Amino acid sequence: LIFFTVDAKSGLMPDDRTFADVVRKSGKPVVLVANKAEARGAQGGLLEAWELGLGEPIPVSAEHGQGMPDLRDAVVEALGEERALGEDEEDSDEIAASEVLIGEDIADPDAEPAYDDTKPLRIAVVGRPNAGKSTLINALIGEERLLTGPEAGITRDSISVDWDWRGRRIKLFDTAGMRRKSKVQEKLEKLSVQDGLRAIRFAEIVIIVLDATIPFEKQDLQIADLIIREGRAPVIAFNKWDLIDNPQELLAELREKTERLLPQVRGIQAVPVSAETGRGLDKLMESVIKTHKV
């Protein structure tokens, strides 16, 4: 395990980027530590640290001993609970319960699914609560199959929908809104998010739905980082494009931010869409197929 430490107060230095390239190529598990996070102006350095492509920066203060629980959690996530701590009985029960939700699609939860072009292309649709995931799927398939509404997090488990697009069989997974782990308190919701993580793991393509009116929140970057760590191919859908007044200017800005904040996936397909009006949905699916072929 590598602890890659940056100075959140000063921001990134040229050497940080150089060493980050070396660390990324090493293939070793990495925890990105942003020290001096208590300092004034450190938030800018934290956001900048995403550009290293090493995952979510963990804010700490070595001088004051702050952020150690979050650092511990990051180590567990990087190494896996069994390796870092040893799996306890409660965790085993929760994992077993989450497998039931989509168990019919997964015979062995630890096996990498073999590619078979006679089977449907598996696509997981993920994003922050209320980003428009269920509305997007309903618009794609042309049916009101999934429950939608203004309340964030209305989808509570992973729901699969079989669909055909231009002769290609598709299985779409709508997942529970991906919240920060510290916010997930209810047992049911915790299992639902675990189910969503499992859907990501066994998808071939993951559509990340971002709310174009408030894009690239910290949660968005966490979700993208999770998908990349799982080795899945992401495609970004900038949803709610019908609410944007300056589409050309904003699209250029969002694509620049995508390249800067997600350097691990250069050239990622990013498509403006509107689940409400149907705009851009064919372009989105074309980008999905293009990404899958690569």
C-alpha positions, -999 to +999 in steps of 0.1 A: +000+000+000+013+034-010+005+066+010+008+094-015+010+126+005+004+161-008+003+195+009-033+208+007-023+242+019+003+248-009-016+229-036+000+206-062+037+210-072+052+198-104+069+169-086+036+158-072+024+152-108+056+135-118+055+110-089+018+104-093+025+092-129+050+067-115+026+055-087-003+051-112+019+028-134+030+007-104-004-009-101-002-009-063-031+002-041-028+039-032-043+062-006-040+098-015-034+118+017-039+156+017-020+169+047-024+204+064-061+202+056-069+224+086-051+254+070-070+283+055-073+278+017-068+240+019-101+233+001-086+245-032-057+221-027-081+193-019-100+198-052-068+202-071-055+168-057-082+150-078-062+159-109-035+134-099-058+105-108-051+086-076-086+086-062-103+107-035-079+128-014-083+121+023-080+154+042-059+151+074-038+172+098-008+153+110+000+182+134-034+181+151-043+144+146-074+152+125-088+129+098-074+096+112-107+077+111-112+087+075-076+076+067-083+043+083-114+038+063-095+046+031-069+020+040-096-006+045-112+003+012-078+001-006-068-033+008-102-048+014-117-055+048-106-091+050-070-081+043-069-050+064-090-060+094-105-094+090-142-097+080-166-098+110-199-116+112-221-085+107-203-075+075-207-111+062-244-110+069-248-076+051-229-088+020-250-120+019-282-100+021-271-076-007-264-105-030-300-116-029-312-084-046-295-092-080-284-127-073-302-142-103-278-123-125-246-133-106-237-169-100-204-163-084-199-129-067-161-132-069-158-144-105-151-120-134-179-125-159-167-138-193-176-118-223-203-134-245-218-114-274-249-135-274-258-121-240-272-086-233-247-057-229-248-050-192-250-013-184-253+002-149-267+037-145-253+055-114-251+089-099-260+111-069-295+109-056-320+128-078-295+132-107-322+117-129-311+081-133-346+065-133-361+092-155-332+086-180-339+049-182-376+055-186-368+079-215-344+054-231-368+024-231-398+046-238-418+033-209-426+044-173-410+013-158-392+029-129-405+050-101-394+086-103-401+118-083-386+150-069-375+133-036-338+124-037-330+088-033-364+074-043-347+043-059-338+021-030-324-010-047-308-021-080-335-027-106-327-044-140-346-037-172-342-057-204-343-036-235-334-037-272-316-008-289-311-009-327-311-047-326-286-049-297-299-066-265-293-045-234-297-050-197-299-017-178-294-015-140-308+015-122-290+018-089-298+034-056-285+070-053-248+067-043-245+087-011-214+093+010-209+063+033-211+084+064-246+095+054-259+059+049-274+051+083-305+029+076-297-008+072-319-011+041-303+018+024-269+005+033-277-028+016-292-010-014-260+009-019-240-023-016-263-037-043-255-007-065-218-013-060-223-049-070-242-039-102-212-016-111-188-045-106-207-067-130-216-041-156-195-038-188-203-001-192-213+024-164-232+055-173-225+082-147-254+106-146-244+141-136-268+170-129-256+196-154-269+224-132-246+213-103-219+190-119-188+176-104-197+177-068-174+157-045-198+128-046-197+127-084-159+124-082-161+097-056-185+077-078-163+081-109-133+070-089-151+039-076-160+029-112-124+034-124-110+014-095-134-014-104-119-013-139-152-005-156-156+017-187-175+049-178-196+072-200-208+105-186-243+118-192-247+155-184-284+154-176-310+182-173-295+199-203-329+214-210-323+237-180-290+251-194-290+287-208-255+286-224-251+251-237-221+255-260-201+274-234-210+251-206-203+219-226-168+231-234-162+239-197-176+206-185-154+186-210-123+205-198-132+198-162-138+161-171-103+158-185-087+177-156-106+160-127-105+125-142-071+121-158-072+084-153-097+081-182-085+104-209-109+107-238-139+095-218-172+100-237-193+128-222-227+136-237-253+163-228-287+148-225-322+156-212-342+127-197-372+150-197-372+159-234-353+129-248-326+151-263-292+134-268-303+099-258-293+083-291-260+101-290-255+087-254-262+051-265-239+056-295-212+066-271-219+036-249-215+012-279-184+030-291-168+028-256-177-009-254-160-017-287-128+000-275 
